[in-house]
Amino acid sequence: MKLIRELRLSSVFPKHCAYCDRLIPGDKYVCDACRKSLPRIEGEICNSCGLEKKACACKGRKNYYSGIAAPFYYKGNVRKGLHIFKFRNSPSGSKVYSREIAETVRKRFPEISFDFVTAVPMTVKSLKDRGYDQNVLIARETAELLSLPFRPDVLKKIYETEKQHGLPAYRRKGNLAGVFDVTDYREVENKVILLCDDISTSGETLNECAKMLWLAGAKKVYCAALALTEPKTGKGNDKNARS
């Protein structure tokens, strides 16, 4: 019945690939070209940064989170799709992205028993400007796919900051100091938490959020995102680098 309903809807509202925006049949979520060429993070993975070890440049640095998982590098049509998702009023992409994230979490953290899922928060102003919180959409649907509770208001962002991706590496950590806070310590005390973001550029945003959760008494924090930025010094997956 669900498939029939989606096919009927697609005849009125055509479906687009969540990555390249091409028109696709109503029974699909991703076009065949993207399915074959998306820049997946594969092989031996660094637990500290979530990248393939041959692309890793973090040197096993210590983080407040215990692990990070993401299915893709932030490039090619993954980058294009996320831009459409965030800046062209296209929130439906979260349904596709959350499937990839949930599958990756299952593969990377098979033995972890999470208590709940939460999201990297936006400020009230940013939410008002965009009209929806892309991280909340992704996190909520990821939680549903993993059969976990979703806690959207555990963290709050107190004030606006400069965009992390536009800053040099030495400024990224300081740009986030004191930006996030935990709304209710009782919600996180002794909990194992899955923290979701759409993109992780350097890991500093996730690490700062994880730090606040840890200071509030969380037992462990694991992170998940759709895409991670590949260091300029890393070579990554040669096949994917051409996409």
C-alpha positions as CSV (number, residue, x, y, z in Angstrom):
1,M,0.0,0.0,0.0
2,K,2.8,2.4,0.8
3,L,4.5,1.8,-2.6
4,I,1.2,2.3,-4.4
5,R,0.6,5.6,-2.5
6,E,4.1,6.8,-3.4
7,L,3.6,5.9,-7.1
8,R,0.4,7.9,-7.1
9,L,2.0,10.9,-5.5
10,S,4.9,10.8,-7.9
11,S,2.5,11.1,-10.8
12,V,1.4,14.4,-9.4
13,F,4.6,15.5,-7.7
14,P,7.5,14.1,-9.6
15,K,10.4,12.6,-7.5
16,H,13.9,13.8,-7.8
17,C,17.2,12.1,-6.9
18,A,18.2,13.3,-3.4
19,Y,21.8,13.8,-4.7
20,C,21.8,15.1,-8.3
21,D,18.2,16.3,-8.5
22,R,17.4,14.3,-11.7
23,L,13.8,13.1,-12.1
24,I,13.5,9.4,-11.1
25,P,10.7,6.8,-11.1
26,G,8.3,6.9,-8.2
27,D,9.6,3.6,-6.7
28,K,13.2,4.9,-6.3
29,Y,14.9,7.3,-4.0
30,V,18.2,7.7,-5.8
31,C,19.0,7.6,-9.5
32,D,21.1,4.7,-10.9
33,A,24.0,6.9,-11.7
34,C,24.4,8.3,-8.2
35,R,23.9,4.9,-6.6
36,K,27.0,3.6,-8.5
37,S,29.2,6.7,-8.1
38,L,28.5,8.3,-4.7
39,P,31.8,8.9,-2.9
40,R,31.5,6.2,-0.2
41,I,33.8,5.9,2.8
42,E,34.9,2.3,2.6
43,G,37.5,-0.1,3.8
44,E,39.5,0.3,7.0
45,I,38.1,3.2,9.0
46,C,39.8,5.5,11.6
47,N,37.6,5.5,14.7
48,S,38.7,9.0,15.6
49,C,37.7,10.9,12.4
50,G,35.5,8.3,10.6
51,L,37.6,8.5,7.4
52,E,39.3,5.7,5.5
53,K,42.7,5.2,7.2
54,K,44.5,6.1,3.9
55,A,42.7,9.5,4.0
56,C,43.0,10.0,7.7
57,A,45.1,13.0,8.9
58,C,43.9,13.2,12.5
59,K,46.7,11.0,13.9
60,G,44.3,9.3,16.3
61,R,43.6,12.5,18.2
62,K,41.5,12.2,21.3
63,N,37.9,13.4,21.1
64,Y,35.0,13.7,23.6
65,Y,33.0,11.3,21.4
66,S,33.9,7.6,21.3
67,G,33.4,7.1,17.6
68,I,32.0,8.7,14.4
69,A,30.4,7.1,11.4
70,A,29.4,8.5,8.0
71,P,28.6,6.8,4.7
72,F,30.1,9.5,2.3
73,Y,32.8,12.0,1.7
74,Y,31.5,15.6,1.3
75,K,32.1,16.0,-2.4
76,G,30.5,15.3,-5.8
77,N,26.7,14.8,-5.8
78,V,26.7,14.3,-2.1
79,R,27.7,17.9,-1.7
80,K,25.2,19.0,-4.4
81,G,22.4,17.1,-2.7
82,L,23.1,18.5,0.7
83,H,23.2,22.0,-0.7
84,I,19.8,21.5,-2.2
85,F,18.5,19.9,1.0
86,K,19.7,22.9,3.2
87,F,19.3,25.9,1.0
88,R,16.6,25.2,-1.6
89,N,13.7,24.4,0.7
90,S,13.9,20.7,0.1
91,P,13.5,18.9,3.5
92,S,12.4,15.6,1.9
93,G,16.0,14.6,1.3
94,S,16.2,13.7,5.0
95,K,14.3,10.4,4.3
96,V,17.0,9.3,1.9
97,Y,20.0,10.5,4.0
98,S,18.7,8.9,7.2
99,R,18.6,5.5,5.6
100,E,22.3,5.7,4.7
101,I,23.2,7.0,8.1
102,A,21.2,4.3,10.0
103,E,22.8,1.6,7.8
104,T,26.2,2.9,8.5
105,V,25.6,3.2,12.3
106,R,24.5,-0.5,12.3
107,K,27.7,-1.5,10.5
108,R,30.1,0.6,12.5
109,F,28.6,0.3,15.9
110,P,27.0,-3.1,16.0
111,E,27.6,-3.8,19.7
112,I,26.6,-0.3,21.0
113,S,23.3,-0.1,22.9
114,F,22.2,3.5,22.5
115,D,19.7,5.2,24.9
116,F,18.6,7.8,22.5
117,V,19.4,9.9,19.4
118,T,19.8,13.7,19.4
119,A,20.9,16.4,16.9
120,V,23.5,19.2,16.7
121,P,21.2,22.2,17.3
122,M,20.6,25.4,15.4
123,T,19.9,28.8,16.9
124,V,16.3,30.1,17.0
125,K,17.3,32.7,14.4
126,S,18.7,30.1,12.0
127,L,15.7,27.9,12.4
128,K,13.4,30.8,11.6
129,D,15.4,31.9,8.6
130,R,15.5,28.4,7.1
131,G,12.1,27.2,8.2
132,Y,13.3,23.7,9.3
133,D,16.2,22.2,11.1
134,Q,17.9,19.7,8.7
135,N,19.8,18.0,11.5
136,V,16.6,17.4,13.5
137,L,14.9,15.9,10.4
138,I,17.9,13.5,9.8
139,A,18.2,12.6,13.4
140,R,14.5,11.9,14.0
141,E,14.2,9.6,11.0
142,T,17.5,7.9,11.8
143,A,16.2,7.2,15.3
144,E,13.0,5.8,13.9
145,L,15.0,3.5,11.6
146,L,17.1,2.3,14.5
147,S,14.1,1.9,16.8
148,L,15.5,4.4,19.3
149,P,13.9,7.3,21.1
150,F,14.6,10.8,19.7
151,R,15.4,13.7,22.1
152,P,15.4,16.9,20.0
153,D,15.9,19.4,22.8
154,V,18.8,17.9,24.8
155,L,21.2,20.5,23.4
156,K,20.8,24.1,22.5
157,K,22.9,26.6,20.6
158,I,23.1,29.8,22.5
159,Y,24.3,32.2,19.8
160,E,25.3,32.5,16.2
161,T,28.8,31.7,15.0
162,E,30.8,32.0,11.8
163,K,30.4,29.0,9.5
164,Q,33.0,26.4,10.4
165,H,33.8,25.5,6.7
166,G,34.8,29.1,6.0
167,L,37.4,29.3,8.8
168,P,41.0,28.3,8.9
169,A,41.7,25.2,11.0
170,Y,43.3,27.1,13.8
171,R,40.1,29.2,14.4
172,R,37.5,26.4,14.3
173,K,37.8,25.2,17.9
174,G,37.7,28.7,19.3
175,N,34.8,29.6,17.2
176,L,32.6,27.1,19.0
177,A,33.8,27.7,22.6
178,G,30.7,28.2,24.9
179,V,28.3,28.0,22.0
180,F,26.3,24.9,23.1
181,D,24.7,23.9,26.3
182,V,22.7,21.0,27.8
183,T,19.1,21.8,28.6
184,D,18.5,19.1,31.2
185,Y,21.3,17.2,32.8
186,R,18.9,14.5,34.0
187,E,18.2,13.6,30.3
188,V,21.8,12.7,29.6
189,E,23.2,11.4,32.9
190,N,24.8,8.0,32.4
191,K,23.3,7.7,28.9
192,V,24.9,6.4,25.7
193,I,24.0,8.9,23.1
194,L,24.0,9.0,19.2
195,L,24.6,12.6,18.1
196,C,23.6,13.4,14.4
197,D,24.8,16.1,12.1
198,D,24.4,16.6,8.3
199,I,28.1,17.3,7.5
200,S,31.2,17.2,9.6
201,T,34.0,19.5,8.2
202,S,36.7,19.1,10.9
203,G,34.8,17.3,13.7
204,E,35.0,20.4,16.0
205,T,31.2,21.0,16.1
206,L,30.5,17.4,17.0
207,N,33.3,17.3,19.5
208,E,32.1,20.5,21.2
209,C,28.6,19.1,21.5
210,A,29.9,15.8,22.8
211,K,32.0,17.7,25.4
212,M,28.9,19.4,26.8
213,L,27.1,16.1,26.9
214,W,30.0,14.4,28.7
215,L,30.3,17.3,31.2
216,A,26.6,16.8,31.9
217,G,27.2,13.2,32.8
218,A,26.7,11.2,29.6
219,K,28.3,7.8,29.7
220,K,29.4,7.9,26.1
221,V,28.7,9.9,22.9
222,Y,28.9,8.5,19.4
223,C,28.4,10.6,16.3
224,A,26.9,10.1,12.9
225,A,26.7,12.3,9.8
226,L,25.8,11.9,6.2
227,A,29.2,13.2,5.0
228,L,32.7,14.0,6.2
229,T,35.1,16.4,4.6
230,E,38.2,14.7,3.2
231,P,41.5,16.4,4.3
232,K,43.3,18.1,1.4
233,T,46.3,15.9,2.3
234,G,44.3,12.7,2.1
235,K,43.9,10.7,-1.1
236,G,40.8,8.9,-0.1
237,N,39.2,6.3,-2.4
238,D,40.6,6.7,-5.9
239,K,37.4,5.5,-7.6
240,N,35.3,7.9,-5.6
241,A,37.6,10.8,-6.1
242,R,36.6,10.9,-9.8
243,S,32.9,11.4,-9.0
